[in-house]
Amino acid sequence: MTERHADPIDALAESVLRLPDVVQVIAGPGTGAPELSWGDRFFFTGEEREARMRPFATIVVRNVPGFDERSDLDRPGRFRLNVELGRVAFRELFGYGPEEFTTHQAEIDFARPGRWFPHPVYAVQGWGSIVNPGPDAEPLIVRAHARAVTRSVRRRAG
């Protein structure tokens, strides 16, 4: 899904944007996002696209002091992909469910690049993360996208 590109964040974003019906919002002036999140990217599909309520994936580029600092993103060249996995994929990937995250978090290296781990803040909602992802991120991005599309279709069907 990712390709050789001068900027790995742009390359990753471009690969996500190739999925059907995806829109990207980059936090910055005029988006309503806090300044600490400027540069972060949020990917939406379906109804969430218009409301910008619930992304299926995000790319974060820096720590948020006092909230999300465990991935050491303030070092040059580091960023983190976050993906809404859902309970099933979360359990498949990590061997335990999102509800068990708090009992496992002490053993997790949230800063290790190239390896999936439960999201430092949103693991209990079924999110997973990877610092400086490689091509192995594609299947989980595609799965998160499919979940978002399904959720949107169900919502429209009422």
HELIX and SHEET records of a PDB file:
HELIX    1   1 PRO A    8  LEU A   17  1                                  10    
HELIX    2   2 GLU A   35  SER A   37  5                                   3    
HELIX    3   3 GLU A   47  ALA A   51  1                                   5    
HELIX    4   4 GLY A   86  PHE A   94  1                                   9    
HELIX    5   5 PRO A   98  GLU A  100  5                                   3    
HELIX    6   6 PHE A  101  HIS A  104  1                                   4    
HELIX    7   7 GLN A  105  GLU A  107  5                                   3    
HELIX    8   8 ALA A  123  GLN A  125  5                                   3    
HELIX    9   9 PRO A  135  ALA A  137  5                                   3    
HELIX   10  10 GLU A  138  ALA A  157  1                                  20    
SHEET    1   A 6 VAL A  22  ILE A  26  0                                        
SHEET    2   A 6 ARG A  41  THR A  45 -1                                        
SHEET    3   A 6 ALA A  57  VAL A  60 -1                                        
SHEET    4   A 6 ARG A  80  GLU A  84 -1                                        
SHEET    5   A 6 TRP A 127  VAL A 131 -1                                        
SHEET    6   A 6 PHE A 117  PRO A 118 -1                                        
END                                                                             
